[in-house]
Amino acid sequence: MEILLEGDLDLAVSPLLAPVVRQVLVDPLVRSIELDVALVAFCDSSGLSALLNARNRAAEKGVSLRLVRVGARLERLLAATGLGRVLGVAG
């Protein structure tokens, strides 16, 4: 299952990710989730927290979650915080 994120992943938008992930996790056939972040222009600490919470919720259900199509700016942020490995960044 792929979820496309776009725009700013900040305090105003971050709370919208959790219900989407919960809805996807209702389907017992979902074994993995890819968050396509190619169109994410900005990510702050609340955005990082939302991504981490999504990953944790998926892991609780035995579902893998990873980020795909990570842009250079977000990739630097994930590397600086050490969350790149935790969030399963894919090329």
TIVEXDREN-280477 format. One record per atom (N, C-alpha, C, CB): atom name; x, y, z; residue in three letters. Coordinates in Angstrom, 2 decimals. Glycine has a CB too. Layout:
N
r at=CA, u=X, v=Y, w=Z, aa=ALA
...
This chain:
91
r at=N, u=0.85, v=-1.17, w=0.00, aa=MET
r at=CA, u=0.00, v=0.00, w=0.00, aa=MET
r at=C, u=0.90, v=1.23, w=0.00, aa=MET
r at=CB, u=-0.97, v=0.00, w=1.23, aa=MET
r at=N, u=0.57, v=2.19, w=-0.82, aa=GLU
r at=CA, u=1.34, v=3.43, w=-0.88, aa=GLU
r at=C, u=0.46, v=4.61, w=-0.50, aa=GLU
r at=CB, u=1.94, v=3.64, w=-2.30, aa=GLU
r at=N, u=1.02, v=5.48, w=0.31, aa=ILE
r at=CA, u=0.36, v=6.72, w=0.70, aa=ILE
r at=C, u=1.23, v=7.86, w=0.21, aa=ILE
r at=CB, u=0.13, v=6.80, w=2.26, aa=ILE
r at=N, u=0.66, v=8.77, w=-0.56, aa=LEU
r at=CA, u=1.39, v=9.91, w=-1.10, aa=LEU
r at=C, u=1.19, v=11.12, w=-0.18, aa=LEU
r at=CB, u=0.92, v=10.24, w=-2.54, aa=LEU
r at=N, u=2.28, v=11.68, w=0.29, aa=LEU
r at=CA, u=2.25, v=12.90, w=1.10, aa=LEU
r at=C, u=2.76, v=14.04, w=0.25, aa=LEU
r at=CB, u=3.09, v=12.74, w=2.40, aa=LEU
r at=N, u=2.16, v=15.22, w=0.44, aa=GLU
r at=CA, u=2.66, v=16.39, w=-0.30, aa=GLU
r at=C, u=2.48, v=17.65, w=0.52, aa=GLU
r at=CB, u=1.94, v=16.53, w=-1.64, aa=GLU
r at=N, u=3.28, v=18.64, w=0.20, aa=GLY
r at=CA, u=3.21, v=19.91, w=0.90, aa=GLY
r at=C, u=4.07, v=19.92, w=2.15, aa=GLY
r at=CB, u=1.77, v=20.23, w=1.26, aa=GLY
r at=N, u=3.64, v=20.70, w=3.13, aa=ASP
r at=CA, u=4.38, v=20.81, w=4.38, aa=ASP
r at=C, u=3.89, v=19.78, w=5.38, aa=ASP
r at=CB, u=4.27, v=22.22, w=4.95, aa=ASP
r at=N, u=4.82, v=19.10, w=6.00, aa=LEU
r at=CA, u=4.50, v=18.17, w=7.07, aa=LEU
r at=C, u=4.86, v=18.87, w=8.37, aa=LEU
r at=CB, u=5.27, v=16.78, w=6.91, aa=LEU
r at=N, u=3.91, v=19.68, w=8.86, aa=ASP
r at=CA, u=4.16, v=20.53, w=10.01, aa=ASP
r at=C, u=3.04, v=20.38, w=11.03, aa=ASP
r at=CB, u=4.30, v=22.00, w=9.58, aa=ASP
r at=N, u=3.05, v=21.23, w=12.03, aa=LEU
r at=CA, u=2.09, v=21.15, w=13.13, aa=LEU
r at=C, u=0.64, v=21.19, w=12.64, aa=LEU
r at=CB, u=2.32, v=22.28, w=14.11, aa=LEU
r at=N, u=0.38, v=21.94, w=11.59, aa=ALA
r at=CA, u=-0.99, v=22.05, w=11.08, aa=ALA
r at=C, u=-1.46, v=20.80, w=10.35, aa=ALA
r at=CB, u=-1.09, v=23.24, w=10.15, aa=ALA
r at=N, u=-0.55, v=20.10, w=9.72, aa=VAL
r at=CA, u=-0.91, v=18.97, w=8.85, aa=VAL
r at=C, u=-0.59, v=17.61, w=9.47, aa=VAL
r at=CB, u=-0.20, v=19.09, w=7.53, aa=VAL
r at=N, u=0.42, v=17.54, w=10.30, aa=SER
r at=CA, u=0.87, v=16.26, w=10.86, aa=SER
r at=C, u=-0.23, v=15.42, w=11.49, aa=SER
r at=CB, u=1.93, v=16.52, w=11.87, aa=SER
r at=N, u=-1.18, v=16.02, w=12.22, aa=PRO
r at=CA, u=-2.23, v=15.20, w=12.84, aa=PRO
r at=C, u=-3.10, v=14.46, w=11.83, aa=PRO
r at=CB, u=-3.10, v=16.06, w=13.70, aa=PRO
r at=N, u=-3.05, v=14.83, w=10.57, aa=LEU
r at=CA, u=-3.87, v=14.18, w=9.55, aa=LEU
r at=C, u=-3.32, v=12.83, w=9.10, aa=LEU
r at=CB, u=-4.00, v=15.09, w=8.34, aa=LEU
r at=N, u=-2.05, v=12.57, w=9.41, aa=LEU
r at=CA, u=-1.43, v=11.32, w=8.96, aa=LEU
r at=C, u=-1.94, v=10.12, w=9.76, aa=LEU
r at=CB, u=0.09, v=11.41, w=9.08, aa=LEU
r at=N, u=-2.10, v=10.26, w=11.06, aa=ALA
r at=CA, u=-2.50, v=9.13, w=11.90, aa=ALA
r at=C, u=-3.81, v=8.47, w=11.47, aa=ALA
r at=CB, u=-2.62, v=9.59, w=13.33, aa=ALA
r at=N, u=-4.87, v=9.23, w=11.21, aa=PRO
r at=CA, u=-6.11, v=8.57, w=10.80, aa=PRO
r at=C, u=-5.99, v=7.84, w=9.46, aa=PRO
r at=CB, u=-7.22, v=9.58, w=10.72, aa=PRO
r at=N, u=-5.18, v=8.36, w=8.57, aa=VAL
r at=CA, u=-4.98, v=7.70, w=7.28, aa=VAL
r at=C, u=-4.28, v=6.36, w=7.49, aa=VAL
r at=CB, u=-4.16, v=8.60, w=6.30, aa=VAL
r at=N, u=-3.24, v=6.36, w=8.30, aa=VAL
r at=CA, u=-2.50, v=5.12, w=8.57, aa=VAL
r at=C, u=-3.41, v=4.12, w=9.29, aa=VAL
r at=CB, u=-1.23, v=5.40, w=9.43, aa=VAL
r at=N, u=-4.18, v=4.58, w=10.25, aa=ARG
r at=CA, u=-5.12, v=3.69, w=10.96, aa=ARG
r at=C, u=-6.10, v=3.04, w=9.98, aa=ARG
r at=CB, u=-5.90, v=4.46, w=12.05, aa=ARG
r at=N, u=-6.60, v=3.83, w=9.05, aa=GLN
r at=CA, u=-7.55, v=3.30, w=8.06, aa=GLN
r at=C, u=-6.91, v=2.23, w=7.19, aa=GLN
r at=CB, u=-8.09, v=4.44, w=7.19, aa=GLN
r at=N, u=-5.67, v=2.46, w=6.77, aa=VAL
r at=CA, u=-4.96, v=1.47, w=5.95, aa=VAL
r at=C, u=-4.72, v=0.20, w=6.74, aa=VAL
r at=CB, u=-3.61, v=2.04, w=5.45, aa=VAL
r at=N, u=-4.40, v=0.35, w=8.03, aa=LEU
r at=CA, u=-4.10, v=-0.82, w=8.87, aa=LEU
r at=C, u=-5.32, v=-1.65, w=9.21, aa=LEU
r at=CB, u=-3.44, v=-0.36, w=10.14, aa=LEU
r at=N, u=-6.51, v=-1.17, w=8.91, aa=VAL
r at=CA, u=-7.73, v=-1.95, w=9.13, aa=VAL
r at=C, u=-7.76, v=-3.17, w=8.22, aa=VAL
r at=CB, u=-8.99, v=-1.09, w=8.89, aa=VAL
r at=N, u=-7.17, v=-3.03, w=7.04, aa=ASP
r at=CA, u=-7.15, v=-4.12, w=6.05, aa=ASP
r at=C, u=-6.12, v=-5.17, w=6.48, aa=ASP
r at=CB, u=-6.83, v=-3.58, w=4.62, aa=ASP
r at=N, u=-6.56, v=-6.39, w=6.81, aa=PRO
r at=CA, u=-5.62, v=-7.42, w=7.27, aa=PRO
r at=C, u=-4.67, v=-7.91, w=6.17, aa=PRO
r at=CB, u=-6.38, v=-8.59, w=7.82, aa=PRO
r at=N, u=-4.96, v=-7.57, w=4.92, aa=LEU
r at=CA, u=-4.09, v=-7.99, w=3.82, aa=LEU
r at=C, u=-2.89, v=-7.07, w=3.63, aa=LEU
r at=CB, u=-4.88, v=-8.06, w=2.54, aa=LEU
r at=N, u=-2.92, v=-5.90, w=4.26, aa=VAL
r at=CA, u=-1.80, v=-4.96, w=4.13, aa=VAL
r at=C, u=-0.63, v=-5.47, w=4.95, aa=VAL
r at=CB, u=-2.21, v=-3.52, w=4.59, aa=VAL
r at=N, u=0.49, v=-5.71, w=4.28, aa=ARG
r at=CA, u=1.71, v=-6.21, w=4.94, aa=ARG
r at=C, u=2.79, v=-5.14, w=4.98, aa=ARG
r at=CB, u=2.24, v=-7.45, w=4.22, aa=ARG
r at=N, u=2.67, v=-4.12, w=4.13, aa=SER
r at=CA, u=3.67, v=-3.05, w=4.12, aa=SER
r at=C, u=3.01, v=-1.76, w=3.65, aa=SER
r at=CB, u=4.89, v=-3.43, w=3.21, aa=SER
r at=N, u=3.57, v=-0.67, w=4.14, aa=ILE
r at=CA, u=3.12, v=0.66, w=3.74, aa=ILE
r at=C, u=4.33, v=1.44, w=3.28, aa=ILE
r at=CB, u=2.38, v=1.41, w=4.91, aa=ILE
r at=N, u=4.21, v=2.07, w=2.13, aa=GLU
r at=CA, u=5.24, v=2.98, w=1.64, aa=GLU
r at=C, u=4.67, v=4.39, w=1.68, aa=GLU
r at=CB, u=5.70, v=2.59, w=0.19, aa=GLU
r at=N, u=5.35, v=5.27, w=2.40, aa=LEU
r at=CA, u=4.98, v=6.68, w=2.41, aa=LEU
r at=C, u=5.83, v=7.38, w=1.36, aa=LEU
r at=CB, u=5.17, v=7.32, w=3.83, aa=LEU
r at=N, u=5.20, v=7.79, w=0.28, aa=ASP
r at=CA, u=5.89, v=8.50, w=-0.79, aa=ASP
r at=C, u=5.98, v=9.97, w=-0.38, aa=ASP
r at=CB, u=5.15, v=8.33, w=-2.18, aa=ASP
r at=N, u=7.19, v=10.43, w=-0.09, aa=VAL
r at=CA, u=7.39, v=11.79, w=0.42, aa=VAL
r at=C, u=8.08, v=12.69, w=-0.61, aa=VAL
r at=CB, u=8.22, v=11.74, w=1.69, aa=VAL
r at=N, u=8.04, v=12.31, w=-1.87, aa=ALA
r at=CA, u=8.70, v=13.10, w=-2.92, aa=ALA
r at=C, u=8.18, v=14.52, w=-2.98, aa=ALA
r at=CB, u=8.52, v=12.43, w=-4.26, aa=ALA
r at=N, u=6.91, v=14.72, w=-2.64, aa=LEU
r at=CA, u=6.30, v=16.04, w=-2.76, aa=LEU
r at=C, u=6.24, v=16.80, w=-1.44, aa=LEU
r at=CB, u=4.91, v=15.91, w=-3.33, aa=LEU
r at=N, u=6.91, v=16.28, w=-0.42, aa=VAL
r at=CA, u=6.96, v=16.98, w=0.87, aa=VAL
r at=C, u=7.99, v=18.11, w=0.74, aa=VAL
r at=CB, u=7.34, v=16.00, w=2.06, aa=VAL
r at=N, u=7.51, v=19.33, w=0.91, aa=ALA
r at=CA, u=8.37, v=20.51, w=0.75, aa=ALA
r at=C, u=9.08, v=20.89, w=2.04, aa=ALA
r at=CB, u=7.55, v=21.68, w=0.25, aa=ALA
r at=N, u=8.45, v=20.59, w=3.17, aa=PHE
r at=CA, u=8.99, v=21.02, w=4.47, aa=PHE
r at=C, u=8.54, v=20.02, w=5.52, aa=PHE
r at=CB, u=8.52, v=22.47, w=4.83, aa=PHE
r at=N, u=9.41, v=19.76, w=6.48, aa=CYS
r at=CA, u=9.07, v=18.86, w=7.58, aa=CYS
r at=C, u=9.69, v=19.41, w=8.85, aa=CYS
r at=CB, u=9.55, v=17.41, w=7.31, aa=CYS
r at=N, u=8.86, v=19.60, w=9.89, aa=ASP
r at=CA, u=9.39, v=20.07, w=11.17, aa=ASP
r at=C, u=9.33, v=18.93, w=12.18, aa=ASP
r at=CB, u=8.58, v=21.31, w=11.68, aa=ASP
r at=N, u=9.57, v=19.24, w=13.44, aa=SER
r at=CA, u=9.62, v=18.20, w=14.47, aa=SER
r at=C, u=8.27, v=17.49, w=14.63, aa=SER
r at=CB, u=10.04, v=18.80, w=15.80, aa=SER
r at=N, u=7.17, v=18.20, w=14.44, aa=SER
r at=CA, u=5.86, v=17.54, w=14.53, aa=SER
r at=C, u=5.67, v=16.58, w=13.35, aa=SER
r at=CB, u=4.72, v=18.59, w=14.57, aa=SER
r at=N, u=6.22, v=16.93, w=12.21, aa=GLY
r at=CA, u=6.17, v=16.03, w=11.06, aa=GLY
r at=C, u=6.99, v=14.77, w=11.29, aa=GLY
r at=CB, u=6.67, v=16.74, w=9.82, aa=GLY
r at=N, u=8.18, v=14.95, w=11.86, aa=LEU
r at=CA, u=9.01, v=13.78, w=12.20, aa=LEU
r at=C, u=8.29, v=12.90, w=13.20, aa=LEU
r at=CB, u=10.38, v=14.23, w=12.76, aa=LEU
r at=N, u=7.67, v=13.52, w=14.19, aa=SER
r at=CA, u=6.92, v=12.77, w=15.19, aa=SER
r at=C, u=5.77, v=12.00, w=14.56, aa=SER
r at=CB, u=6.40, v=13.71, w=16.28, aa=SER
r at=N, u=5.06, v=12.61, w=13.63, aa=ALA
r at=CA, u=3.95, v=11.94, w=12.95, aa=ALA
r at=C, u=4.45, v=10.74, w=12.14, aa=ALA
r at=CB, u=3.22, v=12.93, w=12.03, aa=ALA
r at=N, u=5.59, v=10.89, w=11.48, aa=LEU
r at=CA, u=6.16, v=9.78, w=10.73, aa=LEU
r at=C, u=6.57, v=8.65, w=11.66, aa=LEU
r at=CB, u=7.38, v=10.25, w=9.91, aa=LEU
r at=N, u=7.18, v=8.99, w=12.77, aa=LEU
r at=CA, u=7.61, v=7.98, w=13.74, aa=LEU
r at=C, u=6.40, v=7.29, w=14.36, aa=LEU
r at=CB, u=8.48, v=8.63, w=14.83, aa=LEU
r at=N, u=5.36, v=8.04, w=14.69, aa=ASN
r at=CA, u=4.15, v=7.44, w=15.25, aa=ASN
r at=C, u=3.49, v=6.50, w=14.24, aa=ASN
r at=CB, u=3.16, v=8.53, w=15.68, aa=ASN
r at=N, u=3.49, v=6.89, w=12.97, aa=ALA
r at=CA, u=2.92, v=6.03, w=11.92, aa=ALA
r at=C, u=3.70, v=4.73, w=11.82, aa=ALA
r at=CB, u=2.92, v=6.75, w=10.57, aa=ALA
r at=N, u=5.00, v=4.84, w=11.89, aa=ARG
r at=CA, u=5.86, v=3.65, w=11.84, aa=ARG
r at=C, u=5.58, v=2.74, w=13.03, aa=ARG
r at=CB, u=7.34, v=4.05, w=11.81, aa=ARG
r at=N, u=5.45, v=3.32, w=14.22, aa=ASN
r at=CA, u=5.19, v=2.53, w=15.42, aa=ASN
r at=C, u=3.83, v=1.86, w=15.38, aa=ASN
r at=CB, u=5.30, v=3.41, w=16.66, aa=ASN
r at=N, u=2.82, v=2.58, w=14.92, aa=ARG
r at=CA, u=1.48, v=2.00, w=14.82, aa=ARG
r at=C, u=1.48, v=0.83, w=13.84, aa=ARG
r at=CB, u=0.45, v=3.08, w=14.38, aa=ARG
r at=N, u=2.16, v=1.00, w=12.71, aa=ALA
r at=CA, u=2.25, v=-0.09, w=11.74, aa=ALA
r at=C, u=2.97, v=-1.29, w=12.34, aa=ALA
r at=CB, u=2.97, v=0.39, w=10.47, aa=ALA
r at=N, u=4.08, v=-1.04, w=13.04, aa=ALA
r at=CA, u=4.85, v=-2.12, w=13.65, aa=ALA
r at=C, u=4.01, v=-2.90, w=14.66, aa=ALA
r at=CB, u=6.11, v=-1.56, w=14.33, aa=ALA
r at=N, u=3.15, v=-2.21, w=15.40, aa=GLU
r at=CA, u=2.26, v=-2.88, w=16.36, aa=GLU
r at=C, u=1.35, v=-3.89, w=15.67, aa=GLU
r at=CB, u=1.41, v=-1.84, w=17.11, aa=GLU
r at=N, u=1.03, v=-3.63, w=14.41, aa=LYS
r at=CA, u=0.17, v=-4.52, w=13.63, aa=LYS
r at=C, u=0.97, v=-5.52, w=12.79, aa=LYS
r at=CB, u=-0.75, v=-3.71, w=12.73, aa=LYS
r at=N, u=2.30, v=-5.50, w=12.94, aa=GLY
r at=CA, u=3.14, v=-6.39, w=12.15, aa=GLY
r at=C, u=3.32, v=-5.96, w=10.72, aa=GLY
r at=CB, u=2.57, v=-7.76, w=12.18, aa=GLY
r at=N, u=3.11, v=-4.68, w=10.45, aa=VAL
r at=CA, u=3.21, v=-4.12, w=9.10, aa=VAL
r at=C, u=4.47, v=-3.26, w=9.02, aa=VAL
r at=CB, u=1.93, v=-3.28, w=8.74, aa=VAL
r at=N, u=5.24, v=-3.45, w=7.97, aa=SER
r at=CA, u=6.43, v=-2.62, w=7.79, aa=SER
r at=C, u=6.02, v=-1.28, w=7.16, aa=SER
r at=CB, u=7.49, v=-3.35, w=6.91, aa=SER
r at=N, u=6.72, v=-0.24, w=7.54, aa=LEU
r at=CA, u=6.48, v=1.08, w=6.98, aa=LEU
r at=C, u=7.82, v=1.67, w=6.61, aa=LEU
r at=CB, u=5.70, v=2.00, w=7.98, aa=LEU
r at=N, u=7.90, v=2.23, w=5.42, aa=ARG
r at=CA, u=9.14, v=2.87, w=4.99, aa=ARG
r at=C, u=8.81, v=4.10, w=4.15, aa=ARG
r at=CB, u=10.03, v=1.89, w=4.20, aa=ARG
r at=N, u=9.78, v=4.99, w=4.11, aa=LEU
r at=CA, u=9.65, v=6.20, w=3.29, aa=LEU
r at=C, u=10.29, v=5.95, w=1.94, aa=LEU
r at=CB, u=10.29, v=7.43, w=3.99, aa=LEU
r at=N, u=9.63, v=6.38, w=0.88, aa=VAL
r at=CA, u=10.19, v=6.23, w=-0.46, aa=VAL
r at=C, u=10.22, v=7.58, w=-1.14, aa=VAL
r at=CB, u=9.36, v=5.22, w=-1.30, aa=VAL
r at=N, u=11.12, v=7.68, w=-2.12, aa=ARG
r at=CA, u=11.31, v=8.91, w=-2.91, aa=ARG
r at=C, u=11.59, v=10.12, w=-2.01, aa=ARG
r at=CB, u=10.07, v=9.18, w=-3.79, aa=ARG
r at=N, u=12.52, v=9.93, w=-1.11, aa=VAL
r at=CA, u=12.87, v=10.98, w=-0.15, aa=VAL
r at=C, u=13.74, v=12.02, w=-0.84, aa=VAL
r at=CB, u=13.61, v=10.39, w=1.08, aa=VAL
r at=N, u=13.32, v=13.28, w=-0.78, aa=GLY
r at=CA, u=14.07, v=14.37, w=-1.37, aa=GLY
r at=C, u=15.30, v=14.70, w=-0.53, aa=GLY
r at=CB, u=13.19, v=15.60, w=-1.52, aa=GLY
r at=N, u=16.20, v=15.48, w=-1.11, aa=ALA
r at=CA, u=17.47, v=15.80, w=-0.47, aa=ALA
r at=C, u=17.29, v=16.53, w=0.87, aa=ALA
r at=CB, u=18.31, v=16.65, w=-1.40, aa=ALA
r at=N, u=16.37, v=17.47, w=0.92, aa=ARG
r at=CA, u=16.17, v=18.24, w=2.15, aa=ARG
r at=C, u=15.68, v=17.34, w=3.29, aa=ARG
r at=CB, u=15.15, v=19.38, w=1.91, aa=ARG
r at=N, u=14.67, v=16.51, w=3.01, aa=LEU
r at=CA, u=14.16, v=15.61, w=4.03, aa=LEU
r at=C, u=15.19, v=14.55, w=4.39, aa=LEU
r at=CB, u=12.86, v=14.95, w=3.56, aa=LEU
r at=N, u=15.93, v=14.10, w=3.41, aa=GLU
r at=CA, u=16.97, v=13.10, w=3.66, aa=GLU
r at=C, u=18.03, v=13.65, w=4.63, aa=GLU
r at=CB, u=17.64, v=12.67, w=2.34, aa=GLU
r at=N, u=18.42, v=14.92, w=4.45, aa=ARG
r at=CA, u=19.39, v=15.54, w=5.37, aa=ARG
r at=C, u=18.81, v=15.63, w=6.78, aa=ARG
r at=CB, u=19.79, v=16.95, w=4.88, aa=ARG
r at=N, u=17.56, v=15.99, w=6.89, aa=LEU
r at=CA, u=16.90, v=16.08, w=8.20, aa=LEU
r at=C, u=16.85, v=14.71, w=8.87, aa=LEU
r at=CB, u=15.49, v=16.65, w=8.05, aa=LEU
r at=N, u=16.50, v=13.70, w=8.13, aa=LEU
r at=CA, u=16.43, v=12.35, w=8.69, aa=LEU
r at=C, u=17.81, v=11.84, w=9.09, aa=LEU
r at=CB, u=15.80, v=11.39, w=7.67, aa=LEU
r at=N, u=18.81, v=12.17, w=8.32, aa=ALA
r at=CA, u=20.18, v=11.77, w=8.65, aa=ALA
r at=C, u=20.66, v=12.50, w=9.91, aa=ALA
r at=CB, u=21.14, v=12.06, w=7.47, aa=ALA
r at=N, u=20.36, v=13.79, w=10.01, aa=ALA
r at=CA, u=20.80, v=14.58, w=11.16, aa=ALA
r at=C, u=20.16, v=14.11, w=12.45, aa=ALA
r at=CB, u=20.49, v=16.05, w=10.93, aa=ALA
r at=N, u=18.92, v=13.63, w=12.37, aa=THR
r at=CA, u=18.21, v=13.19, w=13.56, aa=THR
r at=C, u=18.38, v=11.70, w=13.84, aa=THR
r at=CB, u=16.75, v=13.51, w=13.43, aa=THR
r at=N, u=18.96, v=10.98, w=12.90, aa=GLY
r at=CA, u=19.13, v=9.54, w=13.06, aa=GLY
r at=C, u=17.85, v=8.75, w=12.77, aa=GLY
r at=CB, u=19.60, v=9.24, w=14.45, aa=GLY
r at=N, u=16.84, v=9.41, w=12.25, aa=LEU
r at=CA, u=15.56, v=8.74, w=12.00, aa=LEU
r at=C, u=15.50, v=8.03, w=10.65, aa=LEU
r at=CB, u=14.45, v=9.73, w=12.09, aa=LEU
r at=N, u=16.48, v=8.28, w=9.80, aa=GLY
r at=CA, u=16.48, v=7.63, w=8.49, aa=GLY
r at=C, u=16.43, v=6.12, w=8.59, aa=GLY
r at=CB, u=17.70, v=8.04, w=7.70, aa=GLY
r at=N, u=17.25, v=5.55, w=9.46, aa=ARG
r at=CA, u=17.27, v=4.10, w=9.63, aa=ARG
r at=C, u=16.00, v=3.61, w=10.33, aa=ARG
r at=CB, u=18.51, v=3.68, w=10.42, aa=ARG
r at=N, u=15.54, v=4.36, w=11.31, aa=VAL
r at=CA, u=14.34, v=3.96, w=12.05, aa=VAL
r at=C, u=13.12, v=3.94, w=11.14, aa=VAL
r at=CB, u=14.10, v=4.90, w=13.24, aa=VAL
r at=N, u=13.03, v=4.93, w=10.27, aa=LEU
r at=CA, u=11.87, v=5.04, w=9.39, aa=LEU
r at=C, u=11.99, v=4.23, w=8.10, aa=LEU
r at=CB, u=11.64, v=6.47, w=9.06, aa=LEU
r at=N, u=13.08, v=3.52, w=7.94, aa=GLY
r at=CA, u=13.22, v=2.67, w=6.77, aa=GLY
r at=C, u=13.21, v=3.43, w=5.47, aa=GLY
r at=CB, u=12.13, v=1.67, w=6.75, aa=GLY
r at=N, u=14.11, v=4.38, w=5.34, aa=VAL
r at=CA, u=14.20, v=5.18, w=4.12, aa=VAL
r at=C, u=14.68, v=4.30, w=2.97, aa=VAL
r at=CB, u=15.15, v=6.40, w=4.32, aa=VAL
r at=N, u=13.92, v=4.34, w=1.89, aa=ALA
r at=CA, u=14.27, v=3.59, w=0.68, aa=ALA
r at=C, u=14.66, v=4.57, w=-0.42, aa=ALA
r at=CB, u=13.11, v=2.69, w=0.22, aa=ALA
r at=N, u=15.54, v=4.15, w=-1.30, aa=GLY
r at=CA, u=16.03, v=5.00, w=-2.37, aa=GLY
r at=C, u=15.06, v=5.46, w=-3.36, aa=GLY
r at=CB, u=17.05, v=4.35, w=-3.05, aa=GLY
